[in-house]
Amino acid sequence: MFRSLHMKLVLIMVLLIVSLMTVVGAFLINSVAGFYTREFYSQMADVFNEDQSLYRDLSESTGEEEDSVAMIRDVLRGYAGALGIDSRTRNYYILDGETARYLGGSDDENGPTLEITPNLTAALAGQYGSRSDPSADYMDVALPLERGGESYIIYIRDNRQTVQLLNAQLFTLIVEALFFGLVISVLLSFLLSKTMINPIEKLTAGARRVAAGDFSSKLEVASRDEIGVLTGTFNEMARQLQDTIREVENERNKLGTLFLYMTDGVVAFSRDGAVIHSNPAAEEMLGRSIPIGGEVGYTDLFGDVAPLEEVLGVEGSLSAERQAGERSLELLLAPFSGEGQGGVLVVVHDVTEQRKTEEMRREFVANVSHELRTPLTNIRSYAETLADSAGSLPPETEKNFLGVILNESDRMTHIVQDLLTLSRFDSGRSELRLAPFSFEAAIRDIYNANLMEAQRHGHTVRLELEPGLPQIVGDRERILQVMMNVVSNAIKYTPDGGQILLSAGRTGERVWMEVADNGIGIPKADRGRIFERFYRVDKARSRESGGTGLGLSIAKEIIDRHQGTIALVDREGPGTTIRIELNIGGPDHGT
């Protein structure tokens, strides 16, 4: 109940009024009692002063007095006003100066039973008794005197009834004032609390909206006091918070997008080895699902590379490699820490292509070395033989030796030219000379150029062209080079007496050409590599026929630069079919 600020303010106001009235009431009551007491003793001191007429009238007799008590009574009656005698709350008593026996007074009912008070005791001892006792329910003074040779005590006693009546009236007034004060304070406290709490409630509602993520509403600044300043500060804080959250959200989205689409795999683990983050690239590289917080942990994924405790203890990072199926993966393992938490981050990099490239580079260097060494060895051997046997060999033999040297030189020249062609393609320095030309005429030229060589091997060559083949845009010499390579390969690698078919046609905005033979064919294991540099299916036969393993790789480079395709066609039976497709309009961006 008292958690409400309304009730707290009301309670504070009530306690304030009650405390104030209590203090004021106690002060008034004590002040009235003190004032009445001081007034009584001051009045008695003035009246009973020896210099005053009352004292003289009481102590001086007029001669032979038959009844001194009666005379004293008459004097006191005469001074009743000065003494404040009302016979109800204040009375006078005439007592015997030796025994304090009641002789007369204004209160005959209680006079004979008066108690001996400290002031009476002092008067019996001959002293003026005017000592005040705040704890007593009366006030009194006792004056000893001599009259007519007898000792008497004039005793004035006030029963404080007037003080009590005044205090009762004051208490009633205080209670009434307290009641009305409480009513007014409750009303004022409610008004004050509403004035103060309404803006606070609006601030609270605004804070709840901000906590829920709603920054659209702005609180109205209704005043310029501290609450108004607080409201304005809250609006500014909400705006700053919204801007900050928006910036953080943007950064998080950037990081999330980067994390999601980066090519490297990333897996983060907590200190106990549970997965807390992973991206699709990591699942693809590792070939398994990596659920966050699931049963799969660090030990299952990378425990064989390095224990979790070892990675957590290193200052830098650990690197390792592993195989995942046909993939070669490079792993970087590093610890990370945060406020009260930390873990291990593993970055997975696919180096399969890099390793293949390195292997291809090694094979390329080895193949180039081997291809150049063979003709160089032959040239050197025949040249040394000619040099050592100069003039002793028959002219026919020398001519044969020189022919071999020339053939090997031509072979080396072809290898170097092919290597230079590939180098120009790799460096981007080889430009295509694009121009329109007849696709049908180019195929017929290739057919005629290879017909005699095919007939020399006893091959049957057929040409099948769809009618109306269009002109295409491309580098005619380069495309003829590709066609020549494909057709010459079909002639070389088809046993004598084979069948070779050249066909061409149009499909949509592309033209195609196929060269099919019934030769030795290409095994499935080698089909994916026939366009690699220096790759040959039958290395011995290729060398016998003068092949270097660069022709198809050059052909693929040329077709790729024309944005076309060259590929093996899957078919039933022996032999090989290679299909070339080109855009009729040429490459979109000629190079």
Protein Blocks (a to p, Z undefined) as FASTA:
>chain_A
ZZpmklmmmmmmmmmmmmmmmmmmmmmmmmmmmmmmmmmmmmmmmmmpmkbmklmmmmpc
cbjcfblmlmmmmmmmmmmmmnopahlmpccddddfklopafbdjblklmmmcccdfklm
mmmnopacfbdcfkbcbdcddddddeehiacddddddehlmmmmmmmmmmmmmmmmmmmm
mmmmmmmmmmmmmmmmmmmmmmmmmmmmmmnopakbccddfbfbfklmmmmmmmmmmmmm
mmmmmmmmmmmmmmmmmmmmpmbdcddddfkopafbdcfklmmmnopacdehiabdfklm
mmmmocfklmmmpmbbcdddddehjaccdddddddddehiacdddddddfklmmmmmmmm
mmmmmmmmmmmmmmmmmmmmmmmmmmmmgokacfklmmmmmmmmmmmmmmmmmmmmmmmm
mmmmmnopaccddddddfklmmmmmmmmmmmmmmmnopacdddddehiacddddfklmmm
mmmmmmmmmmmmpcehiacddddddehjaccdddddfbebpafklmmmmmpghiafblml
mmmnopahlmmmmmmmmmmmnopacdddddededjdddddddfklpfbdZZ
